[in-house]
Amino acid sequence: MNVARQREPFSFSAIVGQETMKKALVLNIINPTLSGVLIRGEKGTAKSTAVRALAELLPEIAVVEGCPFQCDPSDTRHLCQYCKVRVANGEELGVRQRKVRVVELPISATEDRVVGTMDLEHALKEGEKKIEPGILAQAHRGILYVDEVNLLDDHVVDVLLDSAAMGVNTIEREGISFSHQARFTLVGTMNPEEGELRPQLLDRFGLCVNIEGLRDPGQRVEVIKRRAAYEEDPGRFSKQWHAESQKLVGKIMAAIKLYPQVAADEGILYAIAERSIEAGVDGHRSDIIMLKAAKTIAAMHGRTEVIEEDIDEAAELALPHRLRRRPFDEIVAASTRKSQNAKSP
Amino acid sequence: MLPPLAVIAGCSCQCDPDGDRHCPECAQRIRSGEIIKTRIVPSPMIDLPLGATEDMVIGSIDFEAAVKTGVSRFMPGLLARANRGVLYVDEVNLLDDHLVDAILDASESGLNLVEREGMSVWHPSRFVLIGTMNPEEGELRPQILDRFGLAVQVEGETELSLRVELLKRREQFDLDWEGFERKYSNNLEKIRESIVNARSLLPGLFIPNHLRTFISEICTQNNVAGHRADLAIERAACAHAALDGRTEVSSDDIIAVAPLALLHRMRSVQEPQMPPPPPPPENEETEDPDREEPPRDLDEPQQQAEAMPPPENPRQSEKPDAGDGAQEAEPEQPPKNDEETSPQEEVQEIGTPFKVRKLASEKDNKLRSGSGRRSRTRSATKQGRYVKSTPRRGRDDLALDATLRAAAPFQVRRRRQAPERRLAVHIKEPDIREKIRERRVGNVLLFLVDGSGSMGAHRRMVETKAAIMSLLLDAYQKRDKVCMIVFRGDDAKIVLPLTGSVDMAGKHLAELAIGGRTPLSAGLSKAAEVLFQVLHKTPSAQPLVLVVTDGKANVGLGEGAPHREAVEIAAHMKARFPEVRFAVIDTEPPGVVRFQLAQELAAALNAEYFHPETLRAEELVKIAKGE
């Protein structure tokens, strides 16, 4: 669906402070298997701005031309039904390069719209059943952004959990029996004052960041200045920040390239397992995410070897929301490092 | 790991070519003399997604075939595809009841009967049902629990080296799953073989009578409801023996599998207790399963009963089943401020929460909107899960699939009647179906809590808080909205405005200070205010008001006797809000002299009446992996 040309989003690098949040998002761009970020914070803390600003940092991927399920032309084993049929018929699949997408999931979304449903038009015109892909199909290999994730309808949450778990969306409804790949980075924002997330959903988020408004007056002034400049002339603002953004993009690309070579030795694995046991988390997801995060952090710093400090950084992002073991426990914004503004990406 | 199956080629439910029960279609083909071809296919492993609609699960009319050929043909659903395989339901405690019922019916009877859209068909549907769930999200109904043969509790690994190994393997898998698969394929092959082997041994499995008795003893001792457990243990023990390559069940097999069958069926919460296995009777036969057990010593069963030592009580510190109403619950933490009845403020720690009795409203047919799971109601908005369709009109919520199915059988005729219209599908008014959506609508729970000094006596507040915490936990799972009003001293305050955040309620409860006099009238008035606002905003809401008090009102709004005034206000409130349900938790301690004031209040409100003890559904229950 084409809309009139939208104005440039606010530049990611122009966001003042909130380094932890920015880091968590950047880590997920470098390594999409990190299972996303939950951003918890009071109103007006640039949560939504940051996610929407991600667009300029995202790398390009190859997709099959005309495929509604964002099929990866190089991943022949996981092609969608339609692409498979085309290949079987000897057709050569066209390939297109495009940027990784950020797909927004509206709060009012119904289950049908998210999961996919029967193509009404096709059924009536041709008398055949065909699937109309939903939001999950659009989000595959991209970022699924849910604002106010704690207010989502139960049924939609269930569906998200289902797909986020297995990376597949299975539809058995309204005459349609279909399944397709649905691997996406889930980014959610929420205001904790309005109610907490269920522990199940919390656990699905790989990383979690708690943010607050900036306290330092100097920084606050900078926020106002930059916002005003942006509102006045978004195009010019983007240009001014372009160089900075490009630097960040360069760093991200380098890290993506380096990541497959990053290794963690036995000592690191033990250290990670110990942290989880000490923290008393449920299940094993925290270990797995901490390992991935630590490796990604190492890659981001240009190293192929994971060191203890990488685990510290990873734990700060991967543990806090998992410490909440019972519905009434508070989310402890505990960190092994004091400052929120340490180590910018 | 599932071994491949031999099936009749072209059968939609994987009929066994050598089996004795075929679906009607296959039976017909065999009768008509058709040469049946056999195929080897992988065992079906069917995933049931949460959002599945009924038509896809049990099957429905094949719309496309009907449109093209005018024939009413059955399109099989998941229950057909799962026949002779595995049906996997993730988050089974979140699945809609009607789907659960359909699945369980099929799994018990081994066949699926479909009566819809003018068709009446059946087919075999025998599968292994595997469900997973996180108990934090809500429990399964006991009837459903019971239908699962075995149950397993899974927890994270705390042993460090195992944890690391798990981590390593996961990384390996993520980096190179093909290599990972290859690495473990040998192992898989061995397991597959042993399963095939075990299946062949199973029909000849023999279980001696004295071990059957042993099974019954286990079930009785563990206070299991019904008889499914006995059957489950017997079948599982046979399978266990077969897997080990033996043809006779031993007591070890039984001991190994019994906990799996007991975990979800015991009426009381504790570890399953095993009596010691009986010694085999001296003249036990092991060879010929057809021969009858030779008569044993009549004394033997008695000897076995006496020899049983008193049941051990492994790790738990739970008390056995309470028959003792006077005995009060002991919280797991040691009590801090015992016996203090100080008039000043004090904060009493919360006792351990426990399960609560049902407080759900009966389902009525009013339309409501909202998320939550306590009461299941028909949904007014287009949100909610599409449950079934109806020919009744008026809500503008078209059920296209049902409409098409309704129109399907008439297509050929309609096309012939109006060939010039060139439509793929001719839909007429009577075909149109609308969706019926169902959502679980959370209630509004209004807690009206007495914070006066008299609540401090006899640790009533501790128990009361514990009761409320359980209710809050229940509310959390059912997605209720909660509000809390506390009355003490001279007035009543809304300490927690209406919120979905049940944790906030818990926090307030933990910090609730008590002391001062009892302005019951003020509390009731405040509650009336809140009710008015709630009902004004959401006329279809069905609030529940829980009043926690001993009824000893001593501060009135007007000049009259405070208690009588409160009772009058209560009656007035009940008359003003007929839709609202009330419950009174009477915290007056049991004793020789009881004023029964709270009871009067309950009568005026036409309320359900509880003591903190009767509010408990069972003994101390571990909630959500707490200590």
Contacts between the chains, C-beta under 8 A, distances in Angstrom:
chain1	res1	chain2	res2	distance
A	33	B	174	6.8
A	110	B	382	6.5
A	110	B	383	6.0
A	111	B	51	5.5
A	111	B	385	6.7
A	112	B	386	7.6
A	115	B	51	5.8
A	118	B	400	6.3
A	118	B	401	6.0
A	120	B	400	5.7
A	123	B	400	6.8
A	123	B	404	6.2
A	123	B	425	7.1
A	124	B	423	8.0
A	124	B	424	6.5
A	124	B	425	5.6
A	124	B	427	7.9
A	125	B	424	5.6
A	126	B	424	5.3
A	127	B	64	6.7
A	127	B	67	4.1
A	127	B	68	6.9
A	127	B	411	7.7
A	127	B	424	3.7
A	127	B	425	5.1
A	128	B	64	5.9
A	129	B	63	6.7
A	129	B	64	6.2
A	153	B	371	5.4
A	153	B	383	6.0
A	154	B	371	4.9
A	154	B	372	7.4
A	154	B	373	7.2
A	154	B	439	7.9
A	154	B	440	7.6
A	154	B	479	6.8
A	155	B	50	7.8
A	155	B	51	7.1
A	155	B	383	7.7
A	155	B	384	7.1
A	155	B	385	5.7
A	155	B	439	7.7
A	158	B	50	4.8
A	158	B	51	7.5
A	158	B	91	6.8
A	158	B	94	5.8
A	159	B	49	8.0
A	159	B	50	6.6
A	159	B	51	5.8
A	161	B	91	7.5
A	162	B	49	6.2
A	162	B	50	6.0
A	162	B	90	6.9
A	162	B	91	7.7
A	165	B	90	7.6
A	170	B	47	5.6
A	170	B	49	4.4
A	171	B	49	6.8
A	171	B	51	7.3
A	172	B	48	7.3
A	172	B	49	5.6
A	172	B	51	7.6
A	172	B	52	4.2
A	172	B	53	7.2
A	172	B	56	4.1
A	172	B	57	7.1
A	172	B	77	8.0
A	172	B	78	6.3
A	173	B	51	5.7
A	173	B	52	6.0
A	173	B	53	4.2
A	173	B	56	5.9
A	173	B	386	7.2
A	174	B	53	5.8
A	174	B	55	7.5
A	174	B	56	7.8
A	174	B	386	7.1
A	174	B	399	7.8
A	174	B	400	7.1
A	174	B	401	4.1
A	175	B	55	6.7
A	175	B	56	7.3
A	175	B	60	7.4
A	175	B	63	6.2
A	175	B	401	4.1
A	175	B	404	7.4
A	175	B	405	7.6
A	176	B	56	7.8
A	177	B	56	6.2
A	193	B	501	7.7
A	194	B	500	7.4
A	194	B	501	6.9
A	195	B	499	6.9
A	195	B	500	4.5
A	195	B	501	3.9
A	195	B	502	7.9
A	195	B	503	7.9
A	196	B	501	6.5
A	196	B	503	5.6
A	198	B	136	7.8
A	198	B	137	7.0
A	199	B	136	5.9
A	200	B	134	5.8
A	200	B	136	7.2
A	200	B	137	6.3
A	266	B	164	7.4
A	269	B	164	4.7
A	269	B	167	5.4
A	269	B	168	6.4
A	270	B	160	6.8
A	270	B	164	5.6
A	272	B	167	6.8
A	273	B	160	5.6
A	273	B	163	4.1
A	273	B	164	5.0
A	273	B	167	6.3
A	274	B	160	6.6
A	276	B	163	7.3
A	277	B	158	6.0
A	277	B	160	6.7
A	277	B	163	7.1
A	281	B	156	7.5
A	282	B	156	6.1
A	282	B	625	6.5
A	283	B	156	4.9
A	284	B	156	5.8
A	284	B	157	7.1
A	284	B	163	7.2
A	284	B	166	6.0
A	284	B	167	7.5
A	284	B	170	7.9
A	287	B	163	6.6
A	287	B	166	7.5
A	287	B	167	5.0
A	288	B	167	6.6
A	288	B	170	5.4
A	288	B	171	8.0
A	291	B	167	6.1
A	291	B	171	6.5
A	325	B	624	6.9
A	325	B	625	6.0
A	325	B	626	7.6
A	326	B	136	8.0
A	326	B	623	7.0
A	326	B	624	4.5
A	326	B	625	7.3
A	326	B	626	5.8
A	327	B	136	6.8
A	327	B	473	6.5
A	327	B	476	4.8
A	327	B	502	6.9
A	327	B	503	6.6
A	327	B	624	6.4
A	328	B	469	7.8
A	328	B	472	7.5
A	328	B	473	7.7
A	328	B	476	7.9
A	328	B	502	7.5
A	328	B	503	5.1
A	328	B	506	4.1
A	328	B	507	7.6
A	330	B	503	7.3
A	330	B	507	7.9
